[in-house]
């Protein structure tokens, strides 16, 4: 069963932001077709994806340039080889929620 927790107000960020829920860091991204949540830490080496550049639905890790698909966390370029976690998001009454059960 889903465990939805509030993350941030929908209008609280423009393109990306970092949020922490129950000690777990997430990167939230706003694309034309919705809001998406990924693990905030790159799977290659510690770096915050929420600080990366966004191009064509991908986030570029600011440390070594690995690219991840924002919609599903899949790796799109080296040096990363392992996807990052992707989590269900919903927006209700102006608040963005993340399914924490999927984050476990």
C-alpha positions as CSV (number, residue, x, y, z in Angstrom):
1,X,0.0,0.0,0.0
2,X,1.3,3.4,-0.9
3,X,2.6,5.8,1.8
4,X,2.3,9.3,0.3
5,X,4.3,12.0,2.1
6,X,4.3,15.7,1.3
7,X,7.6,16.9,-0.3
8,X,7.2,20.5,-1.4
9,X,4.5,22.9,-2.6
10,X,4.0,22.6,-6.4
11,X,4.9,26.2,-6.9
12,X,7.9,25.9,-4.6
13,X,10.4,25.2,-7.4
14,X,10.9,25.9,-11.0
15,X,13.0,23.1,-12.7
16,X,14.5,21.0,-9.9
17,X,14.8,20.9,-6.2
18,X,16.2,18.7,-3.4
19,X,13.9,17.5,-0.7
20,X,14.5,15.2,2.2
21,X,11.8,13.0,3.7
22,X,12.5,10.8,6.7
23,X,16.2,11.3,6.1
24,X,16.1,10.2,2.5
25,X,17.2,12.8,-0.2
26,X,15.2,13.1,-3.4
27,X,15.6,15.2,-6.5
28,X,12.3,16.5,-7.9
29,X,12.2,17.6,-11.5
30,X,9.5,19.5,-13.4
31,X,9.1,18.6,-17.1
32,X,6.4,19.7,-19.5
33,X,4.5,16.5,-18.9
34,X,4.7,16.4,-15.1
35,X,6.8,16.2,-11.9
36,X,9.2,13.3,-11.3
37,X,11.2,12.1,-8.3
38,X,14.6,10.4,-8.4
39,X,17.3,9.5,-5.8
40,X,19.2,12.7,-5.4
41,X,22.6,11.0,-5.3
42,X,24.3,9.9,-8.5
43,X,24.9,6.1,-8.7
44,X,28.5,6.7,-9.9
45,X,29.9,8.9,-7.3
46,X,28.5,11.2,-4.6
47,X,27.0,14.2,-6.3
48,X,23.5,15.8,-6.1
49,X,21.4,15.3,-9.2
50,X,19.2,18.1,-8.1
51,X,22.1,20.4,-8.9
52,X,22.6,19.0,-12.4
53,X,21.6,20.5,-15.7
54,X,18.4,19.4,-17.4
55,X,18.3,18.8,-21.1
56,X,15.7,16.9,-23.2
57,X,14.2,15.0,-20.2
58,X,17.6,14.0,-18.8
59,X,19.6,15.3,-15.9
60,X,23.4,15.6,-16.2
61,X,25.3,14.8,-13.0
62,X,27.3,17.9,-12.1
63,X,30.4,15.9,-11.1
64,X,31.3,13.7,-14.1
65,X,28.5,14.2,-16.6
66,X,26.6,11.0,-16.3
67,X,23.1,11.4,-17.7
68,X,19.9,9.9,-16.3
69,X,16.4,9.8,-17.7
70,X,14.3,11.9,-15.4
71,X,11.2,9.9,-16.0
72,X,12.6,6.5,-14.9
73,X,16.1,6.9,-13.5
74,X,17.8,4.9,-16.3
75,X,21.4,5.6,-17.2
76,X,21.8,7.4,-20.5
77,X,25.6,7.9,-20.5
78,X,28.8,6.8,-18.7
79,X,30.5,6.9,-16.3
80,X,27.4,5.8,-14.4
81,X,26.3,2.2,-15.1
82,X,23.6,1.7,-12.4
83,X,20.2,3.5,-12.6
84,X,19.0,5.7,-9.8
85,X,15.7,5.1,-8.0
86,X,12.6,6.6,-9.5
87,X,9.5,7.2,-7.3
88,X,5.8,7.8,-7.9
89,X,4.7,11.4,-7.5
90,X,1.3,12.9,-7.3
91,X,0.1,16.5,-6.9
92,X,-2.9,17.2,-4.8
93,X,-4.2,20.6,-3.6
94,X,-1.0,22.3,-4.6
95,X,1.3,19.9,-2.8
96,X,3.7,17.4,-4.3
97,X,3.7,14.0,-2.7
98,X,6.2,11.1,-3.0
99,X,5.3,7.4,-2.4
100,X,7.6,6.5,0.4
101,X,6.7,2.8,0.3
102,X,8.3,2.7,-3.2
103,X,11.4,4.4,-1.6
104,X,12.1,1.5,0.8
